[in-house]
Amino acid sequence: MEILRFERSSRTDSCYHFFQNSLRAFACEPMLSRSSRTDSRALLSALPSPVCFLSLVGLETLNSTQNTKNEKKKKKKSSSKHAKKMPTNSCTKNNPSISLESYGHRKSTATLYRFKRGLLVNAFQTRFDFFDTKRKKKTKKNLIQKRAYAARAINETNDTEEHVLSRSSASTSEALSLSDEVRKEFPIIVNTKNEQGMAVIYLDSAATSQKPTKVLEAHSNFYRQSNANVHRAVHYLSAKATDEYERARAKVGQFVAARSDREIVFTRNASEAINLVANTFGEKFVREGDEIVLSVAEHHSNIVPWQLLCERKKAKIVFIKLNENEELDLEELEKVVNEKTKIVSLPHVSNVLGFTSDVEKIVKIAKKFDAKVVLDACQSVPHMPVNVQELGVDFLVASGHKMCGPSGIGFLWGKYELLEQMPPWMGGGEMIQDVYLEKSTYALPPGRFEAGTPAIAEAVALGAACDYLSAIGMDRVHRFELELGAYLYSELSKIKGVRIYGPKPETALGGGRAALCAFNVQNVNCQDICTLLDQLHAVGCRSGHHCTQPLHRYLDCSGSARASLYIYNDARDVDAFISALKDVLSFLGEDLSSPDVAFSASVAH
Ligand SMILES: Cc1ncc(COP(=O)(O)O)c(C=O)c1O
């Protein structure tokens, strides 16, 4: 049996009190000892990824209560000999150790979540009488707040008028109109309530966006009315499907102002699009000793494909850092780009820092040495007008699922003259011109890069997403998000001990920050913040490294909490998030009275 102890590190101090109380609530005394961070990490790494430190307490305690129930049942039914066969890892006064064995790595995430939820409800609602006097008062207060939020949240889904009227003072005409217009078109945003009946507030659109009805319909209508394979047969349905698929390509092309729809290659997602460039352009043009320039702020998808290429080619990656505003340091870029540089691949908008890169300057620097520029536009294409011709880059990648489209579809835009020079990456049907037993010749782009049956319905739905966003107007989307992003930043920065990563909205390049904030609160674990935001307030934020481990290391933290917004969010969602966060922090024993300037201002590099 694997026995783990709760360990106490400076990072989890505040949570420790909470855990202790939770465990006491079940008449359990945790074994606590001062320990190194390594031990804590070992504990965390032993858990399935979505399960945090907090959840472990919950799960184990639930497990023990369930075991006790089971034991009672079994005792009734069978002999005491049989009962002895029950797991001996229950968390009781006499055996306070925490074991992962009984639920460990075998239970699904969904099960874990259900367990976690059930337990927390117990921990907070039914057993707070075990808490010490001070905690008791606080808990009662928090429960009252929790119920108030729940009541408000439930009203919210039923009463959109009230939602509009009681909006925060930060709302302006732009914020008011756009969110109100579109919100009702996202069924999941309007209808979703959690198990306690609270309306879910979705603040994780940087990970994936929700989908409007028009996109959902385009997807299902394809299967209802047009389904057949594309580019293969002469019959009616095949022609119809091919037509819709190619029309979707044209829509995506128009969305990013490509010169021709033949410059759009459909991929599964942005990661695949970057891998495609690395395995085709990179494979052909990068040689031993060449250099590829990236930044410390890259998503893993814009690091790992280049690492694999550089390993194969004995080439080198050079990383630029951030400047004092936590934007890309383009002065450093100017210094590192030289005749050895073959590719410069950088984010258009950072998924953690919220900055927008000065692409014009990046292109100017790269072009001095004829290096090709790849733009990771995952966080820009859904949120602002993107014109590949004006940007002047060579390749651009984006994912459909972040721009109201379905998952399983993304795209690479590339200058046609470059695509033409690139060899195929994956072989299979439809990417060929002629196949002989000895060798094959290949189709022209984009077909050359789309081996096998593509994600047809997904492409069609992505086309519908482009139509949907174009009808709103990407200028309008961008203005709305700049405003909402600035409001989020300003409200969050008022909370004591909060450190928001990335530039301030007023000094950020491109007229402001993206509508997202990744942050930490001094001495509080980001995973615990997000778990409690979800469980007490139904606010869905993401915690962790957001696929940017090197960036988090650079920022001297192992992860952060992130709230990311989109067109269906509004100032009221921001208000709900801020109140929920304050409540969570005060529950965890944080003093919220005045901003902690030292921590908030610290730039850890
Ligand atoms: C900046 C950035 N680049 C790349 C990706 C990878 O996108 P996907 O997982 O859809 O391939 C993401 C996704 O979060 C991202 O935010």
Ligand as a Chemical Component Dictionary entry (heavy atoms), coordinates in Angstrom:
data_LIG
# 
_chem_comp.id                   LIG 
_chem_comp.type                 NON-POLYMER 
_chem_comp.pdbx_formal_charge   0 
_chem_comp.three_letter_code    LIG 
# 
loop_
_chem_comp_atom.comp_id 
_chem_comp_atom.atom_id 
_chem_comp_atom.alt_atom_id 
_chem_comp_atom.type_symbol 
_chem_comp_atom.charge 
_chem_comp_atom.model_Cartn_x 
_chem_comp_atom.model_Cartn_y 
_chem_comp_atom.model_Cartn_z 
_chem_comp_atom.pdbx_ordinal 
LIG C1 C1 C 0 -0.642 30.339 -27.552 1  
LIG C2 C2 C 0 -1.048 28.931 -27.855 2  
LIG N1 N1 N 0 -0.364 28.238 -28.759 3  
LIG C3 C3 C 0 -0.676 26.978 -29.080 4  
LIG C4 C4 C 0 -1.733 26.343 -28.463 5  
LIG C5 C5 C 0 -2.050 24.926 -28.838 6  
LIG O1 O1 O 0 -3.326 24.831 -29.352 7  
LIG P1 P1 P 0 -3.949 23.382 -29.626 8  
LIG O2 O2 O 0 -3.896 22.652 -28.345 9  
LIG O3 O3 O 0 -5.327 23.670 -30.073 10 
LIG O4 O4 O 0 -3.103 22.763 -30.662 11 
LIG C6 C6 C 0 -2.458 27.022 -27.497 12 
LIG C7 C7 C 0 -3.546 26.357 -26.773 13 
LIG O5 O5 O 0 -3.823 26.638 -25.644 14 
LIG C8 C8 C 0 -2.115 28.355 -27.191 15 
LIG O6 O6 O 0 -2.791 29.052 -26.281 16 
# 
loop_
_chem_comp_bond.comp_id 
_chem_comp_bond.atom_id_1 
_chem_comp_bond.atom_id_2 
_chem_comp_bond.value_order 
_chem_comp_bond.pdbx_ordinal 
LIG C1 C2 SING 1  
LIG C2 N1 SING 2  
LIG C2 C8 DOUB 3  
LIG N1 C3 DOUB 4  
LIG C3 C4 SING 5  
LIG C4 C5 SING 6  
LIG C4 C6 DOUB 7  
LIG C5 O1 SING 8  
LIG O1 P1 SING 9  
LIG P1 O2 DOUB 10 
LIG P1 O3 SING 11 
LIG P1 O4 SING 12 
LIG C6 C7 SING 13 
LIG C6 C8 SING 14 
LIG C7 O5 DOUB 15 
LIG C8 O6 SING 16 
# 
